[in-house]
Amino acid sequence: MRLAGMMHLMRAVGVIWLLSSSTAAHAVSITNRDEHDHKVTVIEGDTKADHLLKPSQALKGICAKGCTIRLNDAEDDEYQLEADDVVSIEDGSLYYDGPDAAAAQLPADGAKPHSKQ
């Protein structure tokens, strides 16, 4: 009976781990690659949350359904992110990270990303 109980416990732990890891896999991640702090405002629907990102610090697992990101309170410079975007702050702007989107800048107007030069 102990073995059966242990198997049920292990199965429950596995399911919980799988559910929590799949949520994180479909969430936004932002890394500050600048040498100074940036204020990041995350807007999801009617909810706003401010975060202060220090150099090399990252926000992970945010915006599970997509959101709007505002840097340093600049209301005219907002970024629309989807649930699985991985981005970084460089030179005060957001850029996509990863091999397929290397050096592609996120546009504020929803157009296709620009190349970083």
N, C-alpha and C positions, 0 to 999 in steps of 0.2 A: 504494500500500500504506500509506503514511503516513496518508492520509485514512481508510482503513478502521480502522486502529489507533486513531486519534483518536476516531472515532465510537464504538468499543467502550468506550474510556475514559470518554467523556462519558456513555454509557448507564449504565455501572457507577456513576459518581458520582451520576447522577440517581436510580438505584435506592436507593443508600445514603442519600441525602438524604430521599427519600420515606419510607423505612422509619424513619429517625430522627425525622422530623417527625411521623409518625402516632403514634409512641409518646408523644411529648411532648403531642400533642393529647388523649390519653386518660390524663392523669396529673393528680394533685392539685397545686394551686398555693395557697400560703398567704402573705398579706402582713400584716405588722405595721403597723397604722394607729394604734397607741397611741404615746404619747410616751415610753415606757420599754421596756426589754428584756423579752422573754418567752422562757422555756424551752419548747420544743416537742418532745415525745417522739412519734416516729412508730413505731407498732407494726404490723408486717406479719407475721402468723403468729407464729413464735417469735423473730423478729428485732425488736430495739428500737434506735432511733437517736435521740440527743438533739441538738438544734440550738438555738443561742441566736440569736433574731431581734432585731436592733436596730430602732429606729424606722424605718419605711419600707422595711425589708429584706424580701425575699421568698424563699420556698423554692419552686422550680418543678420540675416533672417528677418528683415523688415519688409513691409509691403507685399504680403503674400498674394494679394490680388491686384498688384500694381498701385502706383501712387504718383503724386507730383512732388518733386524735390525742388527746394529753393535754397540757394547758397547765400549766406551772409545777408539775409533780409532783403535781397534784391527782388522785389515783386515783379519786375519786368523781365527777369531772367529765370524762368522756371523750366524744369525738365520733366517730361512725362516718361515714367519707367514702367516696364511690364514686369510681371512676377518673377521671371528668371534672369533679369539683367544683372550683370556684374560690371560695376563702373568704378572709376577712380577720379579723384580731384587732382588736376594738374594745371598749374598756371591759372588757378581760379575758375576753371571750367570743368565740366564732367566729360569723361571719355569712356567709351566701352573698353573693357579688358577682355583678354582672351585671344587665341590665335586667329579666329575668323574675323574679328573686329579690331585687330591691332591698330591703335592710333586713330580710331574713328571717333570724332567729336559728336556728342549728342546735341542735336539742334534744339533751340528753345521754341521754335515754331511748329514742331511736329514733322518737318521735312526730313529727307534722308540725311544721315550723318555726314559731316564733312571730314576730310582727311586732315590729320594733324601734320603740320609742316614746320 
